[in-house]
Amino acid sequence: MEIEFFDILSKNGPVSWSPNTVKTRLCLNYLAIPHKTTYLSYPDIAKNHKSLGIPPNPKGLEFTCPAIAVKQSSKVFALQESLAIAKFLDETNSSNSDRKIFPNPGALSLALLVQRVVDRILNSPVAKIAIPKVVDILDPSGREYFIRTRTEWFGMPIDDWAGDLEIAWKNLARDVDIFSKMLVEAANGPEGGPFFMGSVPSYADFVFVGYIVWLKEANEADGESNG
Ligand SMILES: N[C@@H](CCC(=O)N[C@@H](CS)C(=O)NCC(=O)O)C(=O)O
């Protein structure tokens, strides 16, 4: 089985920087699944996914990264959506490894909950810090696409939408509190460790780390590779 991972191109070099593609990058690395990565410029995502026969998302953006193409005995099948990809990789890899992205029955529920809280609470301040900087790490056509689409979505220029950076950092410090509490409790728990479930990493950690990486990579706007 050959896997091709579709990530989003940036001037930071061969790194995952988007909070969504980071999750897939972590799944592939954690499970040590051999794969090739193809970095797509934003305006090329839809064309690429259509050519692979990926059905459009019924809600929201039709074609997104992460996506993977899986080649098995000359047949190719491809899918998008980070959670669907994580489940697929975990299931298909189970015979090769004792590592699991969802290591126990509660891991999927925990991941869904962390994703929902991140989307509802953490996304707003992190996006306001990261999105104005993402503009500067994109390739020229990605940059043009990103500025145009986000300006349309927000109904105003990106910098106006982002507002005061200091307020966004203050809100982030406040909103990250629940995750700090969860991680401190896990560290002090019976199986103490740095992950939401203590000593065992799982998809919930990958969701949270995606946001930290987004903040970090968005700040690498000088075009130097740190991969
Ligand atoms: N629910 C999707 C969200 C993926 C997503 O929104 N990806 C963004 C990059 S962070 C994207 O590909 N956007 C394409 C566009 O803006 O046209 C997932 O979890 O994979």
The ligand as an ORCA input file, in Angstrom:
! r2SCAN-3c Opt
* xyz 0 1
  N     -12.747     19.562      8.633
  C     -11.573     19.582      7.808
  C     -11.033     20.978      7.721
  C      -9.878     21.078      6.743
  C      -9.603     22.511      6.324
  O     -10.424     23.422      6.511
  N      -8.446     22.718      5.700
  C      -8.110     24.024      5.180
  C      -6.685     24.347      5.534
  S      -6.478     24.544      7.274
  C      -8.206     23.992      3.672
  O      -7.777     23.047      3.047
  N      -8.774     25.035      3.067
  C      -8.942     25.082      1.641
  C      -9.431     26.443      1.193
  O      -9.411     27.386      1.966
  O      -9.797     26.510      0.022
  C     -10.527     18.593      8.361
  O     -10.558     18.333      9.571
  O      -9.731     18.058      7.594
*
